[in-house]
Amino acid sequence: MIGRLKGQVLSKQAPDLLLDVQGVGYELLVPLNTFFDIPDVGQVVTLHTHFVVREDAQQLYGFAQIEERTLFRQLIKVNGVGPKMALAILSGMSVAEFARCVQKDEVATLVKIPGVGKKTAERLLIEMRDKITQIIGDISVDTSEPVAEDISLEAESALTALGYRPQDAAKMVNRVAGEHITNAEQLIRAALKSMV
């Protein structure tokens, strides 16, 4: 089992990351919250990992915070929630936001995440209620400058990669485009928060 990797970022395109660890290139899938914490290409990063082996694929998932990996591991134990949906949940909200959602029984918030239907959301709330208390974390959105066209396109591309339909991704980005935002990371966070 690969539990942690420390290496140089070779490339990053949400949600994919290529990490060079002593000459070996590891391909990882990361939630957007982790993606935002990853430094630029050429910099060194340490990620907590979870390795998933299936009949048709072997995938490595990376997380900046141990709490994210802990929640990911709890989510994939829930019936009907696979790694792809768990990644979408962790991309759509922070660990703390998910915890608040569970504590307040907010089904409507969970069903806004691509792939999460009402029954799955209800199951998540029931099964995660007792497991969520030890998990913490939060994300803040800082907005300061106008959104450039290339930033909007990058944000739409990342949202589409997470499972949102292209037209929905464009609407999400346009909804927050009037706010003062300086980079794609801030725009994606603002767009995701607008759905919660």
Sine and cosine of phi, psi and omega as CSV:
sin_phi,cos_phi,sin_psi,cos_psi,sin_omega,cos_omega
0.00,0.00,0.72,-0.69,0.07,-1.00
-1.00,-0.08,0.91,-0.42,-0.08,-1.00
-0.98,-0.21,-0.38,0.92,-0.04,-1.00
-0.36,-0.93,0.60,-0.80,0.05,-1.00
-0.74,-0.67,0.66,-0.75,0.12,-0.99
-0.79,-0.62,0.85,-0.53,-0.04,-1.00
-0.21,-0.98,-0.06,-1.00,-0.05,-1.00
-1.00,0.00,0.71,-0.70,0.03,-1.00
-0.95,0.30,0.88,-0.48,0.04,-1.00
-1.00,-0.05,-0.63,0.77,0.06,-1.00
-0.37,-0.93,0.45,-0.89,0.04,-1.00
-0.55,-0.83,0.81,-0.58,0.05,-1.00
-0.55,-0.83,0.97,-0.23,-0.14,-0.99
-0.72,0.70,0.75,-0.66,0.01,1.00
-0.99,-0.10,0.26,0.96,-0.07,-1.00
-1.00,-0.03,0.56,-0.83,0.02,-1.00
-0.63,-0.78,0.68,-0.73,0.09,-1.00
-0.90,-0.43,0.85,-0.53,-0.10,-1.00
-0.87,-0.49,0.79,-0.61,0.04,-1.00
-1.00,-0.04,0.92,-0.39,0.03,-1.00
-0.91,-0.42,0.99,-0.16,0.00,-1.00
0.78,0.63,0.74,0.67,0.08,-1.00
1.00,-0.01,-0.14,0.99,0.04,-1.00
-0.97,-0.25,0.80,-0.60,0.00,-1.00
-1.00,-0.02,0.90,-0.44,0.03,-1.00
-0.98,-0.18,0.80,-0.60,0.10,-0.99
-1.00,-0.04,0.81,-0.59,-0.01,-1.00
-0.81,-0.59,0.49,-0.87,0.18,-0.98
-0.97,-0.25,0.76,-0.65,-0.05,-1.00
-0.78,-0.63,0.56,-0.83,0.11,-0.99
-0.94,0.35,0.35,-0.94,-0.05,-1.00
-0.87,0.50,-0.58,0.81,0.01,-1.00
-0.87,0.50,-0.63,0.77,0.07,-1.00
-0.95,0.31,-0.66,0.75,-0.02,-1.00
-0.82,0.58,-0.64,0.77,0.00,-1.00
-0.92,0.38,-0.46,0.89,-0.02,-1.00
-1.00,0.09,-0.20,0.98,-0.05,-1.00
-0.97,0.24,0.74,-0.68,0.01,-1.00
-0.93,0.36,0.07,-1.00,-0.02,-1.00
-0.91,0.41,0.27,-0.96,0.06,-1.00
-0.82,0.57,0.70,-0.71,-0.01,-1.00
0.99,-0.16,-0.29,0.96,0.01,-1.00
-1.00,0.01,0.30,-0.95,0.00,-1.00
-0.99,-0.12,0.65,-0.76,0.01,-1.00
-0.66,-0.75,0.49,-0.87,0.10,-1.00
-0.90,-0.44,0.78,-0.62,-0.02,-1.00
-0.79,-0.61,0.62,-0.79,0.16,-0.99
-0.99,0.13,0.68,-0.74,-0.13,-0.99
-0.82,-0.57,0.33,-0.94,0.11,-0.99
-0.67,-0.75,0.80,-0.60,-0.07,-1.00
-0.97,-0.23,0.81,-0.58,-0.02,-1.00
-0.91,-0.41,0.82,-0.57,0.04,-1.00
-0.91,-0.42,0.84,-0.55,0.07,-1.00
-0.82,-0.58,0.10,-1.00,0.01,-1.00
-0.87,0.50,-0.63,0.78,-0.12,-0.99
-0.97,-0.25,-0.04,1.00,-0.05,-1.00
-0.28,-0.96,0.42,-0.91,0.16,-0.99
-0.82,-0.57,0.85,-0.53,-0.07,-1.00
-0.78,-0.63,0.60,-0.80,0.01,-1.00
-0.91,-0.41,0.80,-0.60,-0.01,-1.00
-0.94,-0.33,0.65,-0.76,-0.03,-1.00
-0.86,-0.52,0.55,-0.83,-0.05,-1.00
-0.63,-0.77,0.70,-0.71,0.00,-1.00
-0.95,0.33,-0.59,0.80,-0.05,-1.00
-0.92,-0.39,0.62,-0.78,0.02,-1.00
-0.88,0.48,-0.52,0.86,0.01,-1.00
-0.90,0.43,-0.57,0.82,0.04,-1.00
-0.90,0.44,-0.70,0.71,0.01,-1.00
-0.91,0.42,-0.64,0.77,0.02,-1.00
-0.87,0.49,-0.71,0.70,0.02,-1.00
-0.91,0.41,-0.67,0.74,0.04,-1.00
-0.82,0.58,-0.73,0.68,-0.02,-1.00
-0.91,0.42,-0.56,0.83,0.05,-1.00
-0.95,0.31,-0.63,0.78,-0.02,-1.00
-0.90,0.44,-0.67,0.74,-0.06,-1.00
-0.96,0.29,-0.15,0.99,0.10,-0.99
-0.99,0.13,-0.28,0.96,-0.01,-1.00
-0.97,0.24,0.74,-0.67,-0.01,-1.00
-0.84,0.54,0.80,-0.60,0.02,-1.00
1.00,-0.02,-0.04,1.00,0.02,-1.00
-0.92,-0.39,0.92,-0.40,0.05,-1.00
-0.98,-0.19,-0.02,-1.00,0.01,-1.00
-0.85,0.53,-0.61,0.79,-0.02,-1.00
-0.90,0.44,-0.71,0.71,0.01,-1.00
-0.93,0.37,-0.63,0.78,0.03,-1.00
-0.88,0.48,-0.64,0.77,0.03,-1.00
-0.91,0.42,-0.64,0.77,0.03,-1.00
-0.90,0.43,-0.65,0.76,0.02,-1.00
-0.89,0.45,-0.72,0.70,-0.01,-1.00
-0.95,0.32,-0.29,0.96,0.09,-1.00
-1.00,0.08,-0.49,0.87,-0.06,-1.00
-0.99,0.10,-0.33,0.94,0.00,-1.00
-0.38,-0.92,0.41,-0.91,0.04,-1.00
-0.97,0.24,0.17,-0.98,0.04,-1.00
-0.87,0.49,-0.68,0.73,0.00,-1.00
-0.91,0.42,-0.63,0.77,0.02,-1.00
-0.92,0.40,-0.63,0.78,0.05,-1.00
-0.90,0.43,-0.67,0.75,0.01,-1.00
-0.87,0.49,-0.70,0.71,0.03,-1.00
-0.90,0.44,-0.63,0.78,0.02,-1.00
-0.87,0.49,-0.69,0.73,0.02,-1.00
-0.92,0.40,-0.71,0.70,-0.03,-1.00
-0.90,0.44,-0.52,0.86,-0.04,-1.00
-0.99,-0.16,0.10,1.00,0.00,-1.00
0.80,0.60,0.76,0.65,-0.05,-1.00
-1.00,-0.03,0.99,0.15,0.03,-1.00
-0.88,0.47,-0.67,0.74,-0.06,-1.00
-0.86,0.51,-0.58,0.82,0.01,-1.00
-0.93,0.36,-0.67,0.74,-0.03,-1.00
-0.93,0.37,-0.59,0.81,-0.05,-1.00
-0.95,0.31,-0.17,0.98,0.07,-1.00
-0.97,0.25,-0.27,0.96,0.00,-1.00
-0.99,0.16,0.73,-0.68,-0.03,-1.00
-0.82,0.57,0.76,-0.65,0.06,-1.00
1.00,-0.02,-0.18,0.98,-0.02,-1.00
-0.99,-0.16,0.94,-0.34,0.04,-1.00
-1.00,0.00,0.06,-1.00,-0.06,-1.00
-0.88,0.47,-0.70,0.71,-0.02,-1.00
-0.90,0.43,-0.65,0.76,0.03,-1.00
-0.91,0.42,-0.66,0.75,0.01,-1.00
-0.88,0.47,-0.69,0.72,0.01,-1.00
-0.90,0.45,-0.65,0.76,0.03,-1.00
-0.89,0.45,-0.67,0.74,0.03,-1.00
-0.86,0.51,-0.71,0.70,-0.02,-1.00
-0.88,0.47,-0.66,0.75,-0.02,-1.00
-0.94,0.35,-0.76,0.65,-0.10,-0.99
-0.96,0.28,-0.45,0.89,-0.05,-1.00
-1.00,-0.03,-0.18,0.98,-0.09,-1.00
-0.81,0.59,-0.71,0.71,-0.05,-1.00
-0.99,0.12,-0.26,0.97,-0.11,-0.99
-0.99,-0.17,-0.17,0.99,-0.19,-0.98
-1.00,0.06,-0.28,0.96,-0.17,-0.99
-0.88,0.47,-0.49,0.87,-0.04,-1.00
-1.00,0.09,-0.08,1.00,-0.11,-0.99
-0.99,-0.15,0.74,-0.67,0.00,-1.00
-0.74,-0.67,0.20,-0.98,0.04,-1.00
0.54,-0.84,0.35,-0.94,0.03,-1.00
-0.30,-0.95,0.34,-0.94,0.01,-1.00
-0.71,-0.71,0.64,-0.76,0.07,-1.00
-0.88,-0.47,0.47,-0.88,0.01,-1.00
-0.95,-0.30,0.82,-0.58,0.05,-1.00
-0.94,-0.34,0.83,-0.56,-0.01,-1.00
-0.84,-0.54,0.77,-0.64,-0.04,-1.00
-0.59,-0.80,-0.43,0.90,-0.04,-1.00
-0.71,-0.71,0.27,-0.96,-0.03,-1.00
-0.90,0.43,0.44,-0.90,-0.03,-1.00
-1.00,0.09,0.78,-0.62,0.05,-1.00
-1.00,0.07,0.35,-0.94,-0.04,-1.00
-0.87,0.49,-0.69,0.73,-0.02,-1.00
-0.92,0.39,-0.52,0.85,0.05,-1.00
-0.92,0.40,-0.67,0.74,0.02,-1.00
-0.88,0.48,-0.70,0.72,0.00,-1.00
-0.90,0.44,-0.66,0.75,0.03,-1.00
-0.89,0.45,-0.66,0.75,0.02,-1.00
-0.90,0.43,-0.70,0.72,0.01,-1.00
-0.89,0.46,-0.64,0.77,0.01,-1.00
-0.89,0.46,-0.69,0.72,0.00,-1.00
-0.91,0.42,-0.67,0.75,0.01,-1.00
-0.91,0.41,-0.61,0.79,0.05,-1.00
-0.91,0.42,-0.63,0.78,0.03,-1.00
-0.90,0.44,-0.42,0.91,0.02,-1.00
-0.99,0.11,-0.10,1.00,0.07,-1.00
0.91,-0.41,-0.10,0.99,0.07,-1.00
-0.96,0.29,0.60,-0.80,0.07,-1.00
-0.92,0.40,0.56,-0.83,-0.04,-1.00
-0.78,0.63,-0.67,0.74,-0.02,-1.00
-0.93,0.37,-0.57,0.82,0.05,-1.00
-0.94,0.34,-0.64,0.76,0.03,-1.00
-0.87,0.48,-0.67,0.74,0.01,-1.00
-0.90,0.44,-0.65,0.76,0.02,-1.00
-0.90,0.43,-0.67,0.75,0.00,-1.00
-0.88,0.48,-0.69,0.73,-0.01,-1.00
-0.92,0.38,-0.69,0.72,-0.01,-1.00
-0.90,0.43,-0.54,0.84,-0.01,-1.00
-0.87,0.49,-0.57,0.82,-0.06,-1.00
-0.95,-0.31,0.06,1.00,-0.07,-1.00
-0.91,0.42,-0.39,0.92,0.01,-1.00
-0.96,0.29,-0.29,0.96,0.01,-1.00
-0.97,0.25,0.34,-0.94,-0.02,-1.00
-1.00,0.10,0.97,-0.26,-0.09,-1.00
-0.76,-0.65,0.66,-0.75,-0.09,-1.00
-0.97,-0.25,-0.31,0.95,-0.02,-1.00
-0.52,-0.86,0.16,-0.99,-0.05,-1.00
-0.90,0.44,-0.59,0.81,0.00,-1.00
-0.84,0.54,-0.76,0.65,0.00,-1.00
-0.90,0.44,-0.62,0.78,-0.01,-1.00
-0.91,0.41,-0.69,0.73,0.00,-1.00
-0.90,0.43,-0.71,0.71,0.03,-1.00
-0.86,0.51,-0.72,0.70,0.00,-1.00
-0.89,0.46,-0.66,0.75,0.01,-1.00
-0.89,0.45,-0.68,0.73,0.01,-1.00
-0.92,0.38,-0.65,0.76,0.02,-1.00
-0.91,0.41,-0.49,0.87,0.00,-1.00
-0.93,0.38,-0.34,0.94,0.01,-1.00
-1.00,0.09,-0.31,0.95,-0.08,-1.00
-0.99,0.13,0.00,0.00,0.00,0.00
